């Protein structure tokens, strides 16, 4: 399972970096190219903040927290080797996305090593609701976190049912 996890991380990083390279080679910062008119476009920006442009004044925090979180996930997977795939997969997606964005922060952007992340996916269909531009790594982090959240909720519900069942059996 550990190899599977590292392959997911590697796949996420390769996909993320390949798409960013394509954008950096073919677009200028600030340029927007419609893909599905009024719904989706490619917009090349360099994001100094976290996912979806948040916390752009605290980029140094991400240069510290991101590697610690990525290392923590990898440590957890190696040391504890969870039995459920639904733990391995989302944690691997989150770590892979974090690695992809960390590579950007360290090496890419218009100015080498400027601590910014290349973003280019721009859903523009609902400008009053959604205004953020993001990348493949952000997508994997969010989807991975969503899967993990659902898994944990289901696990908590299962534990509560088992507790109630055990208490009921003890009371009989």
C-alpha positions as CSV (number, residue, x, y, z in Angstrom):
1,X,0.0,0.0,0.0
2,X,2.9,2.3,0.7
3,X,4.1,2.0,-2.9
4,X,0.6,2.7,-4.1
5,X,0.5,5.9,-1.9
6,X,3.8,7.2,-3.3
7,X,2.6,6.5,-6.9
8,X,-0.5,8.6,-6.2
9,X,1.7,11.4,-4.9
10,X,4.0,11.1,-7.8
11,X,1.1,11.1,-10.3
12,X,-0.4,14.2,-8.7
13,X,2.9,16.0,-8.8
14,X,3.6,15.1,-12.4
15,X,0.1,16.0,-13.6
16,X,0.3,19.3,-11.7
17,X,3.7,20.3,-12.8
18,X,3.1,19.3,-16.5
19,X,-0.1,21.4,-16.7
20,X,1.7,24.4,-15.1
21,X,4.6,24.1,-17.5
22,X,2.2,24.1,-20.4
23,X,0.6,27.3,-19.1
24,X,3.9,29.0,-18.3
25,X,5.3,28.2,-21.8
26,X,2.2,29.2,-23.7
27,X,0.7,32.1,-21.8
28,X,1.8,35.4,-20.2
29,X,1.0,36.2,-16.6
30,X,-2.5,37.8,-16.5
31,X,-3.5,36.4,-19.8
32,X,-6.9,34.7,-20.1
33,X,-8.0,32.3,-22.8
34,X,-11.7,31.2,-23.0
35,X,-12.2,27.5,-23.2
36,X,-16.0,27.2,-22.7
37,X,-17.3,30.7,-23.2
38,X,-18.8,32.2,-20.1
39,X,-18.1,29.1,-18.0
40,X,-14.5,28.2,-18.0
41,X,-11.2,29.8,-19.1
42,X,-7.5,29.4,-18.6
43,X,-6.2,32.4,-16.7
44,X,-2.5,32.5,-15.8
45,X,-1.8,34.1,-12.5
46,X,0.9,33.8,-9.9
47,X,-0.7,33.3,-6.5
48,X,1.3,34.4,-3.4
49,X,-1.2,32.9,-1.0
50,X,-2.8,29.5,-0.2
51,X,-5.4,27.7,-2.2
52,X,-7.7,29.9,-4.2
53,X,-5.7,33.1,-3.4
54,X,-6.4,33.2,0.3
55,X,-3.9,34.5,2.8
56,X,-1.6,36.2,0.2
57,X,0.1,38.3,2.9
58,X,1.3,35.3,4.8
59,X,3.2,33.3,2.2
60,X,6.1,32.7,4.6
61,X,3.7,30.7,6.7
62,X,3.1,28.3,3.8
63,X,6.8,27.9,3.2
64,X,7.1,26.6,6.8
65,X,3.7,24.8,7.3
66,X,3.5,23.0,4.0
67,X,6.7,21.0,4.3
68,X,5.8,20.1,7.9
69,X,2.3,18.9,6.9
70,X,3.6,17.0,3.9
71,X,6.2,15.3,6.1
72,X,3.6,14.6,8.8
73,X,1.3,12.8,6.2
74,X,4.2,10.8,4.8
75,X,5.4,9.9,8.4
76,X,1.9,8.8,9.3
77,X,1.6,6.6,6.3
78,X,5.0,5.0,6.8
79,X,4.7,4.5,10.6
80,X,1.1,3.6,11.0
81,X,0.2,2.0,7.7
82,X,-3.6,2.4,7.9
83,X,-5.7,-0.6,6.9
84,X,-8.3,1.3,4.9
85,X,-7.6,2.5,1.3
86,X,-9.9,5.5,2.1
87,X,-7.2,6.8,4.3
88,X,-4.3,6.2,2.0
89,X,-5.8,7.7,-1.1
90,X,-6.9,11.1,0.2
91,X,-3.8,11.6,2.3
92,X,-1.7,10.8,-0.8
93,X,-3.7,13.3,-2.9
94,X,-3.3,16.0,-0.2
95,X,0.5,15.3,0.1
96,X,0.9,15.2,-3.7
97,X,-0.9,18.5,-4.1
98,X,1.1,20.1,-1.3
99,X,4.3,18.9,-3.0
100,X,3.2,20.3,-6.4
101,X,2.5,23.7,-4.9
102,X,5.7,23.6,-2.8
103,X,7.7,23.1,-6.0
104,X,6.2,26.2,-7.4
105,X,6.9,28.2,-4.3
106,X,10.6,27.2,-4.4
107,X,11.3,27.2,-8.1
108,X,8.8,28.7,-10.5
109,X,6.8,31.8,-11.4
110,X,7.8,34.8,-13.4
111,X,10.5,35.5,-10.8
112,X,12.5,32.4,-9.9
113,X,11.9,31.3,-6.3
114,X,9.4,34.1,-5.6
115,X,7.2,32.0,-3.3
116,X,4.3,32.1,-5.6
117,X,2.2,29.3,-7.1
118,X,1.1,29.1,-10.8
119,X,-2.7,29.0,-11.0
120,X,-4.7,28.8,-14.2
121,X,-8.1,27.0,-13.8
122,X,-10.7,29.7,-13.9
123,X,-14.4,28.8,-13.5
124,X,-16.0,32.1,-14.4
125,X,-19.7,31.0,-14.8
126,X,-20.7,32.4,-11.4
127,X,-18.6,35.5,-10.8
128,X,-20.6,36.6,-7.8
129,X,-20.1,33.2,-6.1
130,X,-16.7,32.0,-7.4
131,X,-13.8,34.3,-8.3
132,X,-10.8,32.2,-7.6
133,X,-8.3,30.8,-10.0
134,X,-6.6,27.5,-8.9
135,X,-4.5,24.7,-10.2
136,X,-4.4,20.9,-10.4
137,X,-2.6,20.6,-7.0
138,X,-5.3,22.7,-5.3
139,X,-7.9,20.4,-6.8
140,X,-6.2,17.3,-5.4
141,X,-5.8,18.8,-2.0
142,X,-9.5,19.8,-1.9
143,X,-10.9,16.6,-3.2
144,X,-8.6,14.6,-0.9
145,X,-9.7,16.6,2.1
146,X,-13.3,16.1,1.1
147,X,-12.9,12.3,0.8
148,X,-11.1,12.2,4.1
149,X,-13.8,14.3,5.8
150,X,-16.6,12.0,4.5
151,X,-14.6,9.0,5.6
152,X,-14.0,10.4,9.1
153,X,-17.7,11.3,9.5
154,X,-18.7,7.7,8.4
155,X,-16.1,6.3,10.8
156,X,-17.4,8.4,13.7
157,X,-21.0,7.3,13.0
158,X,-19.9,3.7,12.9
159,X,-18.0,4.0,16.2
160,X,-21.1,5.6,17.9
161,X,-23.3,2.8,16.6
162,X,-20.9,0.2,17.9
163,X,-20.7,2.0,21.3
164,X,-24.5,2.0,21.6
165,X,-24.7,-1.6,20.6
166,X,-22.0,-2.6,23.2
167,X,-23.8,-0.6,25.9
168,X,-27.1,-2.2,25.0
169,X,-25.6,-5.7,25.2
170,X,-24.0,-4.9,28.5
171,X,-27.3,-3.6,29.9
172,X,-29.2,-6.8,29.0
